[in-house]
Amino acid sequence: MTRRFFRIRPQGAPDRGSEALEAAIGVPAFLLFIAMIIAGGRLAIADQSVQAAAAEAARSASIARTQGQAHGSAVSGATSSLANQKLQCASKSVSVDTSGFASPVGTPANVTATVTCVVNLSDVAVPGLPGTRTITATMTSPLDTFRER
């Protein structure tokens, strides 16, 4: 049976300061990771909010009586939906395809709404992340087939 002896390091070992060096390397990497999680969460919430606004715009346009009312209802529906979800867009636009109102009664038709929102990310300091991100969502809602158009 062979005995092995391990050297025990004396208490005043020369690796003093290694904790500070590890912290100097590890803390910025950890903070960058946290900032990336925050940016990803903000983009996911913004994407969901824009999709909900597009769905609201399409639904509001589909229950309007005329093409003119449909466009106005879609814009106000999308704007109020984004405001209710507290999404602040640097710029936003709502486009509505109301050509389905021109189809004759009895013919299936749809209204399509597209909402575009430019989300500001400049307050999240992540290297390589752009200052803004454009999020677009398109939703379609059917018109009542036998409603007078």
TIMARNU-629656 format. One record per atom (N, C-alpha, C, O): residue in three letters; x, y, z. Coordinates in nm, 2 decimals. Atoms other than C-alpha are relative to their C-alpha. Layout:
BEGIN
PT  code       X       Y       Z
PT   ALA       X       Y       Z
...
//
This chain:
BEGIN
PT  code       X       Y       Z
PT   MET    0.08   -0.12    0.00
PT   MET    0.00    0.00    0.00
PT   MET    0.09    0.12    0.00
PT   MET    0.18    0.14    0.09
PT   THR   -0.08   -0.12    0.02
PT   THR    0.15    0.33   -0.11
PT   THR   -0.07    0.12    0.06
PT   THR   -0.19    0.14    0.04
PT   ARG    0.06   -0.12   -0.06
PT   ARG    0.09    0.64    0.08
PT   ARG    0.04    0.12   -0.09
PT   ARG    0.15    0.14   -0.13
PT   ARG   -0.03   -0.12    0.07
PT   ARG    0.06    0.97   -0.10
PT   ARG   -0.02    0.12    0.09
PT   ARG   -0.12    0.12    0.16
PT   PHE    0.02   -0.12   -0.08
PT   PHE    0.11    1.29    0.06
PT   PHE   -0.03    0.12   -0.08
PT   PHE    0.03    0.14   -0.19
PT   PHE    0.04   -0.11    0.08
PT   PHE   -0.06    1.60   -0.06
PT   PHE    0.06    0.13    0.08
PT   PHE    0.05    0.13    0.20
PT   ARG   -0.04   -0.12   -0.07
PT   ARG    0.09    1.94    0.01
PT   ARG   -0.11    0.09    0.02
PT   ARG   -0.19    0.12   -0.07
PT   ILE    0.10   -0.09   -0.04
PT   ILE   -0.13    2.17    0.19
PT   ILE    0.06    0.14   -0.02
PT   ILE    0.17    0.17    0.03
PT   ARG   -0.05   -0.13    0.03
PT   ARG   -0.10    2.52    0.07
PT   ARG    0.00    0.09    0.13
PT   ARG   -0.09    0.08    0.21
PT   PRO   -0.01   -0.09   -0.12
PT   PRO    0.01    2.77    0.34
PT   PRO   -0.11    0.10   -0.01
PT   PRO   -0.15    0.14   -0.12
PT   GLN    0.11   -0.10    0.00
PT   GLN   -0.25    3.03    0.44
PT   GLN    0.04    0.12   -0.07
PT   GLN   -0.05    0.18   -0.13
PT   GLY   -0.04   -0.13    0.07
PT   GLY   -0.06    3.32    0.29
PT   GLY    0.04   -0.03   -0.14
PT   GLY    0.14    0.02   -0.19
PT   ALA   -0.03    0.04    0.14
PT   ALA   -0.07    3.17   -0.06
PT   ALA    0.00    0.12   -0.09
PT   ALA   -0.06    0.22   -0.07
PT   PRO   -0.02   -0.12    0.09
PT   PRO    0.03    3.39   -0.35
PT   PRO   -0.12    0.02   -0.10
PT   PRO   -0.10    0.10   -0.19
PT   ASP    0.11   -0.02    0.09
PT   ASP   -0.31    3.38   -0.52
PT   ASP   -0.10    0.11    0.05
PT   ASP   -0.22    0.11    0.02
PT   ARG    0.08   -0.11   -0.05
PT   ARG   -0.44    3.69   -0.34
PT   ARG   -0.04    0.09   -0.12
PT   ARG    0.04    0.11   -0.21
PT   GLY    0.05   -0.09    0.11
PT   GLY   -0.65    3.91   -0.57
PT   GLY   -0.07   -0.08   -0.11
PT   GLY   -0.12   -0.01   -0.20
PT   SER    0.06    0.07    0.10
PT   SER   -0.78    3.63   -0.78
PT   SER   -0.16    0.02    0.00
PT   SER   -0.22    0.01   -0.11
PT   GLU    0.15   -0.02    0.00
PT   GLU   -1.14    3.69   -0.66
PT   GLU   -0.03    0.13   -0.07
PT   GLU   -0.13    0.14   -0.14
PT   ALA    0.02   -0.13    0.07
PT   ALA   -1.11    4.05   -0.78
PT   ALA    0.01   -0.01   -0.15
PT   ALA   -0.07    0.05   -0.22
PT   LEU   -0.02    0.02    0.15
PT   LEU   -0.99    3.94   -1.12
PT   LEU   -0.12   -0.08   -0.05
PT   LEU   -0.17   -0.05   -0.16
PT   GLU    0.11    0.08    0.05
PT   GLU   -1.27    3.68   -1.15
PT   GLU   -0.13    0.09    0.00
PT   GLU   -0.21    0.08   -0.09
PT   ALA    0.11   -0.09    0.00
PT   ALA   -1.52    3.95   -1.05
PT   ALA    0.00    0.10   -0.12
PT   ALA   -0.10    0.13   -0.18
PT   ALA   -0.02   -0.09    0.11
PT   ALA   -1.38    4.19   -1.31
PT   ALA   -0.03   -0.06   -0.13
PT   ALA   -0.08    0.01   -0.22
PT   ILE    0.03    0.07    0.13
PT   ILE   -1.43    3.93   -1.58
PT   ILE   -0.15   -0.04    0.00
PT   ILE   -0.22   -0.03   -0.10
PT   GLY    0.13    0.06   -0.01
PT   GLY   -1.75    3.77   -1.46
PT   GLY   -0.12    0.10    0.01
PT   GLY   -0.23    0.07   -0.05
PT   VAL    0.12   -0.09   -0.02
PT   VAL   -1.97    4.07   -1.35
PT   VAL   -0.04    0.07   -0.13
PT   VAL   -0.16    0.07   -0.16
PT   PRO    0.05   -0.06    0.13
PT   PRO   -1.97    4.25   -1.70
PT   PRO   -0.07   -0.11   -0.08
PT   PRO   -0.17   -0.07   -0.15
PT   ALA    0.06    0.10    0.08
PT   ALA   -2.05    3.92   -1.87
PT   ALA   -0.14   -0.03    0.06
PT   ALA   -0.24   -0.05   -0.02
PT   PHE    0.13    0.02   -0.06
PT   PHE   -2.34    3.86   -1.62
PT   PHE   -0.09    0.11   -0.03
PT   PHE   -0.21    0.09   -0.06
PT   LEU    0.08   -0.11    0.03
PT   LEU   -2.47    4.21   -1.67
PT   LEU   -0.05    0.00   -0.15
PT   LEU   -0.16    0.04   -0.18
PT   LEU    0.03    0.01    0.14
PT   LEU   -2.46    4.17   -2.05
PT   LEU   -0.11   -0.11   -0.02
PT   LEU   -0.20   -0.09   -0.10
PT   PHE    0.10    0.11    0.01
PT   PHE   -2.66    3.84   -2.01
PT   PHE   -0.13    0.05    0.05
PT   PHE   -0.23    0.02   -0.01
PT   ILE    0.12   -0.06   -0.05
PT   ILE   -2.92    4.02   -1.80
PT   ILE   -0.06    0.10   -0.09
PT   ILE   -0.18    0.10   -0.12
PT   ALA    0.05   -0.10    0.10
PT   ALA   -2.95    4.31   -2.05
PT   ALA   -0.06   -0.07   -0.12
PT   ALA   -0.16   -0.03   -0.18
PT   MET    0.05    0.08    0.11
PT   MET   -3.00    4.05   -2.33
PT   MET   -0.14   -0.06    0.03
PT   MET   -0.22   -0.06   -0.05
PT   ILE    0.13    0.05   -0.05
PT   ILE   -3.28    3.89   -2.13
PT   ILE   -0.11    0.11    0.00
PT   ILE   -0.22    0.08   -0.04
PT   ILE    0.10   -0.12    0.00
PT   ILE   -3.45    4.23   -2.08
PT   ILE   -0.04    0.04   -0.14
PT   ILE   -0.15    0.06   -0.17
PT   ALA    0.03   -0.04    0.14
PT   ALA   -3.42    4.32   -2.45
PT   ALA   -0.09   -0.11   -0.07
PT   ALA   -0.18   -0.07   -0.14
PT   GLY    0.08    0.11    0.06
PT   GLY   -3.56    3.98   -2.56
PT   GLY   -0.14    0.00    0.06
PT   GLY   -0.23   -0.02   -0.02
PT   GLY    0.14   -0.01   -0.06
PT   GLY   -3.85    4.01   -2.31
PT   GLY   -0.08    0.12   -0.06
PT   GLY   -0.20    0.11   -0.09
PT   ARG    0.06   -0.12    0.05
PT   ARG   -3.92    4.36   -2.43
PT   ARG   -0.05   -0.02   -0.15
PT   ARG   -0.16    0.02   -0.18
PT   LEU    0.04    0.02    0.14
PT   LEU   -3.93    4.25   -2.80
PT   LEU   -0.11   -0.10    0.00
PT   LEU   -0.20   -0.09   -0.09
PT   ALA    0.11    0.10    0.00
PT   ALA   -4.15    3.95   -2.72
PT   ALA   -0.13    0.06    0.04
PT   ALA   -0.24    0.03   -0.02
PT   ILE    0.12   -0.07   -0.04
PT   ILE   -4.40    4.17   -2.54
PT   ILE   -0.05    0.09   -0.10
PT   ILE   -0.17    0.10   -0.13
PT   ALA    0.03   -0.09    0.11
PT   ALA   -4.39    4.42   -2.82
PT   ALA   -0.06   -0.07   -0.12
PT   ALA   -0.16   -0.03   -0.18
PT   ASP    0.05    0.08    0.11
PT   ASP   -4.45    4.15   -3.08
PT   ASP   -0.15   -0.04    0.03
PT   ASP   -0.23   -0.04   -0.05
PT   GLN    0.13    0.04   -0.04
PT   GLN   -4.75    4.02   -2.89
PT   GLN   -0.10    0.12    0.00
PT   GLN   -0.22    0.10   -0.04
PT   SER    0.09   -0.11   -0.01
PT   SER   -4.89    4.37   -2.84
PT   SER   -0.04    0.05   -0.14
PT   SER   -0.15    0.09   -0.17
PT   VAL    0.03   -0.04    0.14
PT   VAL   -4.86    4.45   -3.22
PT   VAL   -0.09   -0.10   -0.06
PT   VAL   -0.18   -0.06   -0.14
PT   GLN    0.09    0.10    0.06
PT   GLN   -5.03    4.12   -3.31
PT   GLN   -0.14    0.03    0.06
PT   GLN   -0.24    0.02   -0.02
PT   ALA    0.13   -0.03   -0.05
PT   ALA   -5.32    4.21   -3.07
PT   ALA   -0.06    0.12   -0.06
PT   ALA   -0.18    0.13   -0.08
PT   ALA    0.05   -0.13    0.07
PT   ALA   -5.34    4.56   -3.22
PT   ALA   -0.05   -0.03   -0.14
PT   ALA   -0.15    0.03   -0.18
PT   ALA    0.04    0.04    0.14
PT   ALA   -5.36    4.41   -3.57
PT   ALA   -0.13   -0.08    0.00
PT   ALA   -0.22   -0.05   -0.08
PT   ALA    0.12    0.07   -0.01
PT   ALA   -5.63    4.17   -3.46
PT   ALA   -0.12    0.09    0.03
PT   ALA   -0.23    0.08   -0.02
PT   GLU    0.10   -0.09   -0.04
PT   GLU   -5.83    4.45   -3.30
PT   GLU   -0.04    0.09   -0.12
PT   GLU   -0.15    0.12   -0.14
PT   ALA    0.02   -0.09    0.11
PT   ALA   -5.79    4.67   -3.61
PT   ALA   -0.08   -0.08   -0.11
PT   ALA   -0.18   -0.02   -0.16
PT   ALA    0.07    0.08    0.10
PT   ALA   -5.91    4.39   -3.84
PT   ALA   -0.15   -0.03    0.04
PT   ALA   -0.24   -0.02   -0.03
PT   ARG    0.14    0.02   -0.06
PT   ARG   -6.21    4.31   -3.61
PT   ARG   -0.08    0.12   -0.01
PT   ARG   -0.20    0.12   -0.05
PT   SER    0.08   -0.13    0.00
PT   SER   -6.31    4.68   -3.58
PT   SER   -0.04    0.03   -0.15
PT   SER   -0.15    0.08   -0.17
PT   ALA    0.03   -0.03    0.14
PT   ALA   -6.29    4.72   -3.96
PT   ALA   -0.11   -0.09   -0.05
PT   ALA   -0.19   -0.05   -0.14
PT   SER    0.10    0.10    0.06
PT   SER   -6.50    4.40   -4.03
PT   SER   -0.14    0.03    0.05
PT   SER   -0.23   -0.01   -0.02
PT   ILE    0.13   -0.02   -0.05
PT   ILE   -6.79    4.52   -3.82
PT   ILE   -0.05    0.14   -0.04
PT   ILE   -0.17    0.18   -0.01
PT   ALA    0.05   -0.13    0.05
PT   ALA   -6.81    4.87   -3.98
PT   ALA   -0.09   -0.02   -0.12
PT   ALA   -0.10   -0.12   -0.18
PT   ARG    0.11    0.00    0.11
PT   ARG   -7.09    4.95   -4.23
PT   ARG    0.06    0.04   -0.13
PT   ARG    0.01   -0.01   -0.24
PT   THR   -0.05   -0.04    0.13
PT   THR   -6.88    5.12   -4.50
PT   THR    0.15    0.00    0.00
PT   THR    0.21   -0.03    0.10
PT   GLN   -0.14    0.00    0.01
PT   GLN   -6.53    5.13   -4.63
PT   GLN    0.07    0.11    0.08
PT   GLN    0.17    0.09    0.14
PT   GLY   -0.05   -0.12   -0.07
PT   GLY   -6.47    5.48   -4.49
PT   GLY    0.00   -0.02    0.15
PT   GLY    0.10    0.00    0.22
PT   GLN    0.01    0.03   -0.15
PT   GLN   -6.59    5.38   -4.14
PT   GLN    0.10   -0.11    0.03
PT   GLN    0.15   -0.11    0.14
PT   ALA   -0.08    0.11   -0.03
PT   ALA   -6.39    5.06   -4.16
PT   ALA    0.15    0.05    0.02
PT   ALA    0.22    0.00    0.11
PT   HIS   -0.14   -0.05   -0.02
PT   HIS   -6.06    5.24   -4.21
PT   HIS    0.02    0.08    0.13
PT   HIS    0.11    0.06    0.20
PT   GLY   -0.01   -0.08   -0.13
PT   GLY   -6.13    5.49   -3.93
PT   GLY   -0.01   -0.09    0.12
PT   GLY    0.06   -0.07    0.22
PT   SER    0.01    0.09   -0.11
PT   SER   -6.24    5.21   -3.70
PT   SER    0.13   -0.08    0.02
PT   SER    0.17   -0.11    0.14
PT   ALA   -0.12    0.08   -0.01
PT   ALA   -5.93    5.01   -3.77
PT   ALA    0.11    0.08    0.06
PT   ALA    0.19    0.03    0.15
PT   VAL   -0.11   -0.09   -0.06
PT   VAL   -5.69    5.30   -3.70
PT   VAL   -0.02    0.02    0.14
PT   VAL    0.07    0.02    0.23
PT   SER    0.02   -0.03   -0.14
PT   SER   -5.86    5.39   -3.38
PT   SER    0.01   -0.13    0.09
PT   SER    0.05   -0.12    0.20
PT   GLY   -0.01    0.12   -0.07
PT   GLY   -5.89    5.03   -3.27
PT   GLY    0.15   -0.04    0.03
PT   GLY    0.18   -0.08    0.14
PT   ALA   -0.14    0.04   -0.01
PT   ALA   -5.52    4.96   -3.33
PT   ALA    0.07    0.10    0.10
PT   ALA    0.15    0.06    0.18
PT   THR   -0.06   -0.10   -0.08
PT   THR   -5.42    5.29   -3.16
PT   THR   -0.04   -0.02    0.15
PT   THR    0.05   -0.01    0.24
PT   SER    0.05    0.02   -0.14
PT   SER   -5.63    5.22   -2.85
PT   SER    0.06   -0.13    0.06
PT   SER    0.08   -0.14    0.18
PT   SER   -0.05    0.13   -0.05
PT   SER   -5.51    4.86   -2.83
PT   SER    0.15    0.02    0.04
PT   SER    0.19   -0.03    0.15
PT   LEU   -0.14   -0.02   -0.04
PT   LEU   -5.14    4.97   -2.83
PT   LEU    0.01    0.09    0.13
PT   LEU    0.10    0.07    0.21
PT   ALA    0.00   -0.08   -0.12
PT   ALA   -5.22    5.24   -2.57
PT   ALA   -0.04   -0.08    0.12
PT   ALA    0.02   -0.06    0.23
PT   ASN    0.05    0.08   -0.11
PT   ASN   -5.41    4.99   -2.35
PT   ASN    0.11   -0.09    0.05
PT   ASN    0.12   -0.13    0.17
PT   GLN   -0.10    0.09   -0.03
PT   GLN   -5.11    4.76   -2.36
PT   GLN    0.13    0.07    0.04
PT   GLN    0.24    0.01    0.07
PT   LYS   -0.12   -0.08   -0.04
PT   LYS   -4.87    5.05   -2.28
PT   LYS    0.12   -0.02   -0.08
PT   LYS    0.23   -0.02   -0.03
PT   LEU   -0.12    0.02    0.09
PT   LEU   -4.65    4.99   -2.58
PT   LEU    0.02    0.14   -0.06
PT   LEU   -0.07    0.19   -0.13
PT   GLN   -0.03   -0.13    0.06
PT   GLN   -4.48    5.31   -2.68
PT   GLN    0.09   -0.02   -0.12
PT   GLN    0.20   -0.07   -0.12
PT   CYS   -0.07    0.02    0.12
PT   CYS   -4.38    5.31   -3.04
PT   CYS    0.06    0.13   -0.04
PT   CYS    0.01    0.24   -0.02
PT   ALA   -0.06   -0.12    0.05
PT   ALA   -4.13    5.55   -3.18
PT   ALA   -0.08    0.06   -0.12
PT   ALA   -0.09    0.18   -0.14
PT   SER    0.09   -0.03    0.11
PT   SER   -4.35    5.55   -3.49
PT   SER   -0.09   -0.12   -0.03
PT   SER   -0.05   -0.23   -0.01
PT   LYS    0.09    0.11    0.03
PT   LYS   -4.65    5.34   -3.59
PT   LYS   -0.08    0.04   -0.12
PT   LYS   -0.11    0.15   -0.15
PT   SER    0.09   -0.02    0.12
PT   SER   -4.87    5.29   -3.90
PT   SER   -0.09   -0.11    0.00
PT   SER   -0.06   -0.22    0.04
PT   VAL    0.11    0.10    0.02
PT   VAL   -5.19    5.11   -3.97
PT   VAL   -0.05    0.01   -0.14
PT   VAL   -0.09    0.12   -0.18
PT   SER    0.06    0.00    0.14
PT   SER   -5.29    5.01   -4.32
PT   SER   -0.11   -0.11    0.00
PT   SER   -0.09   -0.22    0.06
PT   VAL    0.12    0.08    0.00
PT   VAL   -5.62    4.85   -4.39
PT   VAL   -0.04   -0.03   -0.15
PT   VAL   -0.05    0.06   -0.23
PT   ASP    0.05    0.03    0.13
PT   ASP   -5.73    4.66   -4.70
PT   ASP   -0.15   -0.03    0.01
PT   ASP   -0.19   -0.13    0.06
PT   THR    0.14    0.01   -0.01
PT   THR   -6.10    4.72   -4.73
PT   THR   -0.07   -0.03   -0.13
PT   THR   -0.19    0.00   -0.15
PT   SER    0.06    0.03    0.13
PT   SER   -6.15    4.60   -5.08
PT   SER   -0.11   -0.11    0.00
PT   SER   -0.19   -0.12   -0.09
PT   GLY    0.11    0.10   -0.02
PT   GLY   -6.38    4.32   -4.95
PT   GLY   -0.13    0.06    0.00
PT   GLY   -0.23   -0.01   -0.02
PT   PHE    0.13   -0.07    0.00
PT   PHE   -6.65    4.58   -4.91
PT   PHE   -0.06    0.02   -0.14
PT   PHE   -0.18    0.03   -0.15
PT   ALA    0.04   -0.02    0.14
PT   ALA   -6.67    4.61   -5.29
PT   ALA   -0.06   -0.13   -0.05
PT   ALA   -0.13   -0.13   -0.16
PT   SER    0.06    0.13    0.05
PT   SER   -6.77    4.24   -5.33
PT   SER   -0.15   -0.01    0.02
PT   SER   -0.20    0.05    0.12
PT   PRO    0.15    0.01   -0.02
PT   PRO   -7.14    4.16   -5.38
PT   PRO   -0.04   -0.08    0.12
PT   PRO    0.03   -0.16    0.17
PT   VAL    0.06    0.07   -0.12
PT   VAL   -7.36    4.04   -5.10
PT   VAL    0.00   -0.15   -0.03
PT   VAL   -0.04   -0.19   -0.15
PT   GLY    0.00    0.14    0.02
PT   GLY   -7.33    3.66   -5.06
PT   GLY    0.13   -0.06   -0.04
PT   GLY    0.16   -0.18   -0.03
PT   THR   -0.13    0.04    0.03
PT   THR   -6.97    3.65   -5.16
PT   THR    0.09    0.01    0.12
PT   THR    0.09    0.12    0.18
PT   PRO   -0.09   -0.01   -0.11
PT   PRO   -6.72    3.57   -4.89
PT   PRO    0.11    0.11   -0.02
PT   PRO    0.17    0.11   -0.13
PT   ALA   -0.10   -0.11    0.02
PT   ALA   -6.49    3.87   -4.83
PT   ALA    0.07    0.02    0.14
PT   ALA    0.02   -0.02    0.24
PT   ASN   -0.08   -0.02   -0.12
PT   ASN   -6.22    3.97   -4.58
PT   ASN    0.05    0.14    0.01
PT   ASN    0.05    0.21   -0.09
PT   VAL   -0.07   -0.13   -0.02
PT   VAL   -6.07    4.28   -4.43
PT   VAL    0.13   -0.03    0.07
PT   VAL    0.14   -0.11    0.16
PT   THR   -0.13    0.03   -0.06
PT   THR   -5.70    4.28   -4.36
PT   THR    0.06    0.13    0.05
PT   THR    0.06    0.23   -0.01
PT   ALA   -0.06   -0.11   -0.07
PT   ALA   -5.52    4.51   -4.12
PT   ALA    0.15   -0.03    0.02
PT   ALA    0.18   -0.14    0.07
PT   THR   -0.14    0.01   -0.02
PT   THR   -5.14    4.56   -4.10
PT   THR    0.04    0.11    0.10
PT   THR    0.02    0.23    0.06
PT   VAL   -0.05   -0.10   -0.10
PT   VAL   -4.99    4.73   -3.79
PT   VAL    0.15   -0.01    0.00
PT   VAL    0.21   -0.12    0.02
PT   THR   -0.14   -0.01   -0.01
PT   THR   -4.63    4.84   -3.79
PT   THR    0.04    0.09    0.11
PT   THR   -0.01    0.21    0.12
PT   CYS   -0.05   -0.08   -0.11
PT   CYS   -4.45    4.97   -3.48
PT   CYS    0.15   -0.01    0.01
PT   CYS    0.21   -0.11    0.00
PT   VAL   -0.14   -0.01   -0.01
PT   VAL   -4.10    5.09   -3.44
PT   VAL    0.03    0.01    0.15
PT   VAL    0.00    0.11    0.21
PT   VAL   -0.02    0.01   -0.15
PT   VAL   -3.99    4.99   -3.08
PT   VAL    0.14    0.06    0.02
PT   VAL    0.24    0.02   -0.04
PT   ASN   -0.13   -0.07   -0.04
PT   ASN   -3.71    5.20   -2.92
PT   ASN    0.07   -0.09    0.10
PT   ASN    0.02   -0.13    0.21
PT   LEU   -0.08    0.09   -0.09
PT   LEU   -3.44    4.98   -2.76
PT   LEU    0.13    0.07    0.04
PT   LEU    0.22    0.01    0.09
PT   SER   -0.13   -0.07   -0.02
PT   SER   -3.17    5.25   -2.72
PT   SER    0.03    0.01    0.15
PT   SER    0.14    0.03    0.19
PT   ASP   -0.02   -0.01   -0.14
PT   ASP   -3.22    5.25   -2.34
PT   ASP    0.06   -0.13    0.06
PT   ASP    0.10   -0.14    0.18
PT   VAL   -0.06    0.13   -0.04
PT   VAL   -3.11    4.88   -2.32
PT   VAL    0.14    0.00   -0.06
PT   VAL    0.16   -0.02   -0.18
PT   ALA   -0.14   -0.01    0.05
PT   ALA   -2.73    4.90   -2.35
PT   ALA    0.06   -0.14   -0.02
PT   ALA    0.13   -0.20    0.06
PT   VAL   -0.06    0.12    0.04
PT   VAL   -2.64    4.58   -2.53
PT   VAL    0.08    0.02   -0.13
PT   VAL    0.02    0.07   -0.23
PT   PRO   -0.08   -0.02    0.12
PT   PRO   -2.35    4.59   -2.77
PT   PRO   -0.05   -0.08   -0.12
PT   PRO   -0.08   -0.20   -0.10
PT   GLY    0.05    0.07    0.12
PT   GLY   -2.46    4.50   -3.12
PT   GLY   -0.15    0.00   -0.02
PT   GLY   -0.20   -0.04   -0.13
PT   LEU    0.14   -0.01    0.01
PT   LEU   -2.83    4.56   -3.05
PT   LEU   -0.04    0.13   -0.07
PT   LEU    0.01    0.23   -0.02
PT   PRO    0.03   -0.13    0.06
PT   PRO   -2.98    4.82   -3.28
PT   PRO   -0.09    0.08    0.09
PT   PRO   -0.15    0.03    0.18
PT   GLY    0.07   -0.10   -0.09
PT   GLY   -3.14    5.13   -3.13
PT   GLY   -0.15   -0.02   -0.01
PT   GLY   -0.22    0.01    0.08
PT   THR    0.14    0.02    0.02
PT   THR   -3.48    5.05   -3.28
PT   THR   -0.02   -0.14   -0.07
PT   THR    0.07   -0.19   -0.14
PT   ARG    0.04    0.13    0.07
PT   ARG   -3.66    4.74   -3.41
PT   ARG   -0.14    0.02   -0.05
PT   ARG   -0.23    0.06    0.03
PT   THR    0.14   -0.01    0.06
PT   THR   -3.96    4.74   -3.65
PT   THR   -0.07   -0.14    0.01
PT   THR   -0.02   -0.24   -0.02
PT   ILE    0.08    0.12   -0.02
PT   ILE   -4.23    4.49   -3.56
PT   ILE   -0.13    0.02   -0.08
PT   ILE   -0.20    0.13   -0.07
PT   THR    0.12    0.00    0.08
PT   THR   -4.51    4.42   -3.81
PT   THR   -0.09   -0.12    0.02
PT   THR   -0.04   -0.23    0.03
PT   ALA    0.09    0.11   -0.01
PT   ALA   -4.82    4.21   -3.78
PT   ALA   -0.12    0.02   -0.09
PT   ALA   -0.17    0.14   -0.10
PT   THR    0.11   -0.01    0.10
PT   THR   -5.10    4.14   -4.03
PT   THR   -0.11   -0.10    0.05
PT   THR   -0.08   -0.22    0.07
PT   MET    0.11    0.08   -0.04
PT   MET   -5.44    4.00   -3.93
PT   MET   -0.12    0.02   -0.10
PT   MET   -0.13    0.12   -0.16
PT   THR    0.11   -0.01    0.09
PT   THR   -5.75    3.92   -4.14
PT   THR   -0.13   -0.04    0.08
PT   THR   -0.13   -0.13    0.17
PT   SER    0.12    0.03   -0.06
PT   SER   -6.11    3.92   -4.03
PT   SER   -0.11   -0.01   -0.11
PT   SER   -0.11    0.08   -0.20
PT   PRO    0.10    0.01    0.11
PT   PRO   -6.41    3.80   -4.24
PT   PRO   -0.11    0.10    0.02
PT   PRO   -0.15    0.14    0.13
PT   LEU    0.12   -0.08    0.00
PT   LEU   -6.70    4.02   -4.34
PT   LEU   -0.12   -0.09    0.00
PT   LEU   -0.11   -0.21   -0.05
PT   ASP    0.12    0.07    0.00
PT   ASP   -7.05    3.90   -4.28
PT   ASP   -0.05   -0.02   -0.15
PT   ASP   -0.06    0.08   -0.22
PT   THR    0.03    0.03    0.14
PT   THR   -7.14    3.72   -4.61
PT   THR   -0.13    0.06   -0.05
PT   THR   -0.14    0.10   -0.16
PT   PHE    0.14   -0.05    0.04
PT   PHE   -7.51    3.83   -4.61
PT   PHE   -0.04    0.13    0.05
PT   PHE   -0.15    0.17    0.05
PT   ARG    0.02   -0.13   -0.04
PT   ARG   -7.47    4.17   -4.47
PT   ARG   -0.01    0.10   -0.12
PT   ARG    0.07    0.08   -0.22
PT   GLU    0.01   -0.10    0.11
PT   GLU   -7.57    4.46   -4.69
PT   GLU    0.13    0.08    0.00
PT   GLU    0.17    0.13    0.10
PT   ARG   -0.12   -0.08    0.01
PT   ARG   -7.26    4.63   -4.82
PT   ARG   -0.02    0.12   -0.08
PT   ARG    0.07    0.20   -0.10
//
